[in-house]
Amino acid sequence: MPDKIITIERHIVEQQRAYPEATGVLSSLLYDVALAAKIIARETTRAGLVEILGLAGKINVQGEEQMKLDIFANEMIIRMNSYTGRLAVMASEEMENIITVPEEYEAGKYVAVFDPLDGSSNIDVNVSIGTIIGIYHRLSTKGPGTLEDCLQKGRQLAAACYVIYGASTMMVYTTGNGVHGFTLDCSIGEFLLSHPNIRVPAKPKYYSVNHGHEQNWSPGVKQFTRWLQGLDQETARKPLSSRYIGSSVADFHRNLLKGGIFYYPADAKRPQGKLRLLYEAIPLAFINEHAGGYASDGHCNILDIQPESLHQRTPLFVGNRELVEQAEKFISRYDK
């Protein structure tokens, strides 16, 4: 905990000073995200009271039933950013096509891609869920934003953040100059700096994976998991503890702070992987790398993958660099 009280607005402004050429638009955009997160957090903490738990009876583009809170979060982020003049276009995991800024408003120079409520299947059982957002500079020069503006490599991100709604609400963001975490003080309605300059701990503690899919994993992933458990005879190591929540943001957040690896590999039933490249994997990989970690699809850096479609899926291994690189080695060796 820092020895002085710093709000997220103050922190964003101070970060901006490191870039003399900055116009302040990105700073304002990040503060818009923080405001949307406060509103979503308000609803998640009283969801049962206002009857927005449960299914909404709609199917999203992924073929999954949407939760009522999913829809609320999605609409809140869109409404918060449609009229500011900061964004040219948006893309959401919940919507099939890009979301253009209404014609009556000026199109800005940034692009936002987001998963409005990651882990929403956990809503009804009061398990931590989250919001993930990636922000890019637009590629097009004028007019409404385009699909190509959204389909950019992670290396081109201007900023990324996630918000975790749990025992407390916390927002973690980076603009490439350190990773910083803020906890929402509900009594004053402000995000306060609680975790400055987050770094992935050098000594990992946990591995996070859904063992329920193990029978469908490739030989490389199975052998890598045995290595994590200290069961690989060739390279015996002290085993890591297993922790799995089933909410990507929550699993990632714990391992970012405590050290370890979260992975959702491809398998026989999902050869392309399950997680969305654009909305989940790339923003989390960007945050993780700027905290000293590494993210891979099992073969290469997630941030170097060129997205080809809005809802493209990918395997994901993210956490301590040593662990992710070992995953790549096992996959390369055993998955011929």
Stockholm file with secondary structure:
# STOCKHOLM 1.0

chainA/1-336         MPDKIITIERHIVEQQRAYPEATGVLSSLLYDVALAAKIIARETTRAGLVEILGLAGKINVQGEEQMKLDIFANEMIIRMNSYTGRLAVMASEEMENIITVPEEYEAGKYVAVFDPLDGSSNIDVNVSIGTIIGIYHRLSTKGPGTLEDCLQKGRQLAAACYVIYGASTMMVYTTGNGVHGFTLDCSIGEFLLSHPNIRVPAKPKYYSVNHGHEQNWSPGVKQFTRWLQGLDQETARKPLSSRYIGSSVADFHRNLLKGGIFYYPADAKRPQGKLRLLYEAIPLAFINEHAGGYASDGHCNILDIQPESLHQRTPLFVGNRELVEQAEKFISRYDK
#=GR chainA/1-336 SS CCSSCCBHHHHHHHHHTTCTTCCSHHHHHHHHHHHHHHHHHHHHHTGGGTTCCSEEEEECTTSCEEEHHHHHHHHHHHHHHSSSSSEEEEEETTCSSCEECCTTSCCCSEEEEEEEEETGGGGGGTCCEEEEEEEEECSSCSSSCCHHHHSCCGGGEEEEEEEEESSSEEEEEESSSCEEEEEEETTTTEEEEEECSCCCCSSCCEEECCGGGGGGSCHHHHHHHHHHTTCCSTTCCCCCEECCCSCHHHHHHHHHHHCEEEEECCCSSCTTCSEEIIIIIHHHHHHHHHTTCEEESSSSBGGGCCCCSTTCEECEEEECHHHHHHHHHHHHHHCC
#=GC SS_cons         CCSSCCBHHHHHHHHHTTCTTCCSHHHHHHHHHHHHHHHHHHHHHTGGGTTCCSEEEEECTTSCEEEHHHHHHHHHHHHHHSSSSSEEEEEETTCSSCEECCTTSCCCSEEEEEEEEETGGGGGGTCCEEEEEEEEECSSCSSSCCHHHHSCCGGGEEEEEEEEESSSEEEEEESSSCEEEEEEETTTTEEEEEECSCCCCSSCCEEECCGGGGGGSCHHHHHHHHHHTTCCSTTCCCCCEECCCSCHHHHHHHHHHHCEEEEECCCSSCTTCSEEIIIIIHHHHHHHHHTTCEEESSSSBGGGCCCCSTTCEECEEEECHHHHHHHHHHHHHHCC
//
